[in-house]
Amino acid sequence: MTAIIKCEVSPSVVPDFKAIKNRQHSAWSSGDYAIVGTTLQIVGENLADAADLCPGQKVLDVAAGNGNATLAAARRWCEVTSTDYVDALLQHGRRRAEAERLRVTFRQADAEALPFADGTFDAVVSTFGVMFAPDQSRAAAEMARVLKPGGRIGLANWTPDGFIGQLFKLLGRYVPPAAGVKSPALWGTRDGLENLFDTKNFTISAEPAHFRFRYGSAEHFLEVFKTYYGPILKAFESLEKPTRDALALDMRKLITSFNKAADGTVNIPSEYLQIVITKR
């Protein structure tokens, strides 16, 4: 029997998910996310251990980006299928896997409509990926559907109060999100997870963790993100110069407020939840 996913009351404004996903696809296809994404590799390794990925298990990476969790699972001799709806990101992951001679199947797929049969995988993982799917309930339901009973969903999701959560909150003041769409940061809260995965059918373990962003300076961080990180690149492109300058100034202030380095470089511990959800 397919596990039941808890549904939430629909917002008063019904989002146009197709239009939203088209805009998101354009954003994530711009820049070069891999420049930022490869720095996050340790998160995929830690998640693979937390989810206890074992040799021979069938593992699905959802919204895989450039493949951090994909590579971590493949290094543990799992049978990995890596998916994303942006083919350019999958190409980065494919090149990384080929360089390490890791066996991975790559497939373009939407997190909200996974092209796999019920109960196909022993584990489903996502690092800072599925949390950005606009239809959160549908994405959660799809991950649960393709997971075997007793299988595990491993997630790494930014928290609302951590650095990246606050960065997206700041970005939303300049480029408001689409009406009716829930914040991706809900995936980084216990309440948000329990709204997506009914605790009668799932056991949820969630522990706070930190990824340290290390850059040469606040200006270096800003330049990398507005050049290569699609959502921020698109935000800057959409604004007139005075507003772009104001956003850049506010980003520098935010970076400074979280920065732990005292030598002019950037050392920001950004909080995320490391999550393991077991299907009963």
N, C-alpha and C positions, 0 to 999 in steps of 0.2 A: 504494500500500500504506500502511495506517495505521501511523504510527511506533509503535515499541514503548516502553512505559513500564516502567521498572524497578519491580518490586514488592518490598515489604518483608515480612518474616515477620510474621504477624498477632500482636498482643499477646496475652498469656495471658488477659486479660479482653477479651471482645468488646464493644465499645461499642454502646449503643443509639443509633445515629446519628439516627434519627427523633426520639426524645425530646430528644436534645441540640440538634438544629436547632430544635425547637419552643421550647426555652428561649432559644436564641440569638436567634430571631426576636422573642421577647418583649422581650429586652434591647435589641436594636438599634432596636426600634419605640418604646421609651420615651425620655423626655427629648427632646432635639432635637439629633441628631448634627451637623446643618448648622452649628450655632454654633461647634463645634470644627472641623468638616471644612473650612469655607471658609478657615480660616487656613492650611491645608496646600496651597493652590492651586499654589504655586511648585513643589512636588514633581511634580505632574502636568505642568507645563510642561517641567521638566528631563527627565522621563522621555520625553515626546514627542520631544524632540530626541535623546536617547540612542538611542531606538528608530528614529530617522530616519523618522518618519511623514511621508508625502508626499501632496500633493493627489491625490484620486481613489482612494486606497487604501481598502479596506473594513476598518474597525477595530471590534473588539468590546471593550467595557469590561466586565469581569467583577467582580461585587460592587462596583459603581460608587459606591455611597453617594450623596452629593449631587452627584457628577459632575465632580470635579476633572480626571481624565484624559480624561473625555468632552469637556469644554469645550476642553481643550488640543488634542485631536485635531481637533475641529470647527473651531477657529481656524486649523488648517492645511489646511482644505478637504478633509478626509477624509470618507468616507461612514461615519458612526459609528452603531453600535447600542449603547445603554447599558442594562445589565441589573443587576438586584439582586433579591433575593427579598423585600425589604421595600419595598412599594409607596410608603410615605410618603417614603422616601428618594429614590425616583425622581421623585416629585412636586417635590421641591426642585430636582433637576437639570433637570427640564422647565421650571420657572419661570426658572431661570438662563439656559437656552438661549434661551427666548423673549425674555428681556430683551435679549439680545445679537443676536437675530435669526439664530441659528445653526440649521442643519438637522440634527436628531438624531432617530433612532428610539429610543423608550424601550419596554422590554419587561420585564415581571416574569419572572424566571428564576432557577433554582437553579444555582449554580456547579458542582454535582456532577451536573447533568443538563441540559446546555445544549440548547435546542430548535432546533438548527441542524444542517445536513448537514455531513458530513466536508468539510474543505478549503474552507470558505466564505470565510474571512477572510485578508487579507494580514498582519494584525497583531492580537494579543490583548494587552490591557493590564490592569493592576490596581494601584491604589495603596492599600496597607494594607487590602486587602479580601479577596482569595481566601485569604490566609494564615490567615484565621480559619475557613475551611471545616473541619468536623470530620473528614471523610474526605479526608485530604490526597492520597492516591494517586489517588483518583477525580477530584478537582478538577483535578489536574495532567493526568490522562489526557484529560479533557474539553477543556481548553484546547488540548492538542496535537492532538486529533482534529479540531477545527473550523478548524485553521490549515493554510494551504496549504504544500506543500513549498517551502522557501526563505523562508518567513515568519518573523516574529519575535514572541516573547512578551516584553513589557516589564513588569517588576515593580518596585515599591518596597516593601520588607519590613523591618520593625523587626528589629534584631539582638538577641540575648539579653543582651548586656552593655551596650547603650545604655540611655538613660533609660526609654523606654517598655517595653523588654524587662524592665528591673528593676522597673518599676511593676507589670507583670502578674505577675511573680514574687512581689512583695509581696502583691498581691491574692489570689494562690493560697494564701497562708498563712492567710488569713481565710475564703476561700470556695474550698475545694479543687475542682479541675477534675474532670470526670466520669472515672471509672475507664477506663483503656485509651486515652484520647484523647491524641495527641501534642501537644507544645507548638507553638503557632503560630510561635514564634520559630525553629523549625527552618528555616522558609522564609527566614530571614535569615542562614543559614550556607551555606558552600560545600558541605559534606558533605550537608546537608539537601537542597539543590537537586539534587545528583548522585544522591541516593536517589530523587528524584522524576522526574528527566529523565535517561534513559540517555545517557551521553556518546557512545555509538556512533551515536546518532540525533540528538543535539542538541549544539550548541556553546554553552557557557555563559560569558558575560562578567559578572562581578560586581565592582562597585567600591563601597567605603564612601563614604557621603555623610552630611551632617548637616542636619537641619531644626531651626531655632531656635524654641523655644517662648518667646514674649514675653508676659508678663502683668504686671499692676500690682504684684503682690506674691505671696508664696507662698499667702496666704489667698485672693487672687483666683483663682489657678490652681485651688486645691482647690474653691472654690465653683462655678466653671464646670464642672469635670469631674464633680462629684458631683450637679450639677443637670441637666446636658445630655448627658453621655457615658454611653450606656445601660448598658454593663457595670459601670461604677463606681457609677452611680445604683442599679442593682439590688443590687449588693453591700452598699451602705449600708442599703438598705431591708430586706435579709434579716437584718441583725445587730441584737442588742439594744444599748441605748444605751452601756453600758460598752465593748463591743467596737467599736461605731462610733467612739467617742472614741479608742480605741487605734489603729484604722486611720487616722483623720484625723491623729493625732500622727505615726505612721510615715510617712504621705505627706508631711507637712511636712518631716520629717527628710530624706527622699529628695530632695525638691525642693531643699532647702538644700544637700545634698551635691553636686548637679549644677549648681547655679546659678553662673553666671559674672558676674552683675551685682554691683556694689558700692554701688548707690544705693537699695537696698530693693526694686527691681523684680525680675522674673524674666527671665533670659536663659539658657535651657538648650539647648545643642547636643545634640540627640538623634540618635544614630547609626542609620542604616538602610543596607541594601544597595540600590543601583540596579543592576538586573539586565536583561540582554538575552540571550535564549535563541533561537538560530536553529535552525530545523528543517531537517535535511538532506534 
